[in-house]
């Protein structure tokens, strides 16, 4: 690409995204650990360094996974559709395989949405 070697192109994108996500992780860590006047912080008893390292490692692993998956696709829209469908299917898998404390299956539709397809599917699954 543009006369560069392949590894240099990938490394440039990787370091670009790493820099942007490091800034985001720093801001999120601040939001988690800064106390609002009169209220406690979200993680008031945790160490901000541990939170920062955990979130940074998580973002780097997600970014590496995205780079790995991108080699299987030639167009950007295809990978977006694949990632969206994969995420949605994993959510549905989790929602329909977990049980409540009384052994039944939870209804994931909010109250007042009795006619929705999700409420009917969950009701049928509970039987």
C-alpha positions in Angstrom: 0.0 0.0 0.0 1.4 3.4 -1.1 4.9 1.8 -1.7 5.3 0.8 2.0 5.8 -2.7 3.2 2.8 -4.5 4.6 4.0 -4.7 8.2 4.8 -1.0 8.3 1.2 -0.1 7.2 -0.3 -2.4 9.8 2.0 -1.1 12.5 1.1 2.5 11.7 -2.6 1.8 12.1 -2.0 -0.2 15.3 0.0 2.6 17.0 -2.5 5.2 15.8 -5.4 3.3 17.4 -3.4 2.5 20.5 -2.7 6.2 21.1 -6.3 7.1 20.7 -7.6 4.4 22.9 -5.0 5.0 25.6 -6.4 8.6 25.9 -9.9 7.2 26.1 -8.9 4.6 28.7 -7.3 7.4 30.8 -10.4 9.5 30.7 -12.6 6.5 31.7 -10.3 5.7 34.5 -10.5 9.2 35.8 -14.3 9.1 35.6 -14.3 5.8 37.6 -12.0 7.0 40.4 -12.7 10.8 40.8 -15.1 11.6 43.6 -17.9 13.9 42.8 -18.4 16.4 45.7 -20.9 14.9 48.2 -20.8 11.4 46.5 -18.4 8.5 46.2 -16.5 7.5 43.2 -17.6 4.5 41.2 -14.5 2.6 42.3 -13.7 4.3 45.5 -11.6 1.5 47.1 -9.8 0.4 44.0 -6.4 1.4 42.7 -6.6 3.6 39.5 -3.5 2.0 38.1 -5.0 -1.5 38.1 -8.1 -0.2 36.4 -6.1 1.7 33.8 -3.9 -1.4 33.0 -7.0 -3.7 32.9 -8.9 -1.4 30.5 -5.8 -0.8 28.4 -5.0 -4.5 28.0 -8.7 -5.1 27.2 -8.7 -2.5 24.4 -5.4 -3.8 23.0 -6.8 -7.3 22.9 -10.0 -6.2 21.2 -8.0 -4.2 18.7 -5.7 -7.1 18.0 -8.7 -9.4 17.5 -10.2 -6.8 15.0 -6.9 -6.7 13.1 -6.9 -10.5 13.0 -10.5 -10.8 11.7 -10.0 -8.1 9.1 -7.6 -10.3 7.1 -10.6 -12.6 6.2 -12.6 -9.8 4.6 -12.0 -7.6 1.6 -14.6 -4.9 2.1 -15.2 -2.8 5.3 -19.0 -3.2 5.2 -18.8 -6.9 5.2 -16.8 -7.0 8.4 -19.1 -4.4 10.1 -22.1 -6.6 9.2 -20.3 -9.7 10.4 -19.3 -8.1 13.7 -22.8 -6.7 14.3 -24.4 -10.1 13.7 -21.9 -11.9 15.8 -22.4 -9.5 18.7 -26.2 -9.8 18.5 -26.2 -13.6 18.2 -23.9 -13.9 21.3 -26.3 -11.6 23.2 -29.2 -13.8 22.3 -27.4 -16.9 23.1 -26.6 -15.5 26.6 -30.2 -14.2 27.1 -31.8 -17.5 26.3 -29.5 -19.9 28.0 -29.3 -18.3 31.5 -31.8 -19.1 34.1 -33.3 -17.1 37.0 -33.1 -18.1 40.6 -36.4 -20.0 40.5 -35.2 -22.1 37.6 -37.2 -20.3 34.9 -36.0 -18.3 31.9 -36.2 -14.6 32.2 -38.2 -12.4 29.9 -35.8 -9.9 28.4 -38.5 -7.6 27.0 -39.4 -4.6 29.2 -42.8 -4.3 30.9 -45.6 -3.1 28.6 -44.1 -4.7 25.5 -46.3 -7.8 25.7 -46.8 -8.1 21.9 -43.2 -8.0 20.9 -41.5 -10.9 19.3 -38.8 -11.1 22.0 -41.5 -11.4 24.7 -43.2 -14.2 22.8 -40.0 -16.0 22.1 -39.0 -15.8 25.7 -42.4 -17.0 26.8 -42.2 -20.0 24.5 -38.7 -20.8 25.7 -39.9 -20.8 29.3 -42.4 -23.5 28.7 
